[in-house]
Amino acid sequence: MITIYHNPRCSKSRAACELVAGTYNSANEPIEVVEYLKQPLTVEELKKLNAQLGCPVRDMIRDTEAEYKELNLADLSLTDAELYDAVAQHPILLQRPIVVRGGRAVIGRPPENIAALFS
C-alpha cells in the first residue's frame, strides 16, 4: 500500500500523485490518497508519520503558512508535543505531499524525492 498525504490545490502534491500512479508504481500497488485538510491527522498519526520520515518534527512543518507565524512556531523552545498539537489543529501546516511506502516516508518536495521509496 502506498499512501499519499495530498492537498489537491498544491501543484507539487498533484505532481507527486501523478508520479506515483504512473512512473513509480510499475507493480500497481494499491494507492490511498489522504486529503489531510479534509481528514486531519491526529497527534498519534503525526508521530507515526514523523517516525517514518525519520526527520525532526520541524522538518514536516510548513514555515511559509500564516498559521506558522501566528502561532509563533519559530520559537525554538517549543516542544515536539506542542508542534504536533499545532499541526493536528492546523493541518495546513503539514508539509506536502508526503508519500509512505513500506514503512518509510518522504516529503515529495521536490517530487523527485519520491523515487527513494521505489529504489
Summary of the structure (lengths in Angstrom):
residues: 119
radius of gyration: 14.0
end to end distance: 15.7
largest distance: 44.7
contacts: 339
relative contact order: 0.23
helix: 46%
strand: 17%
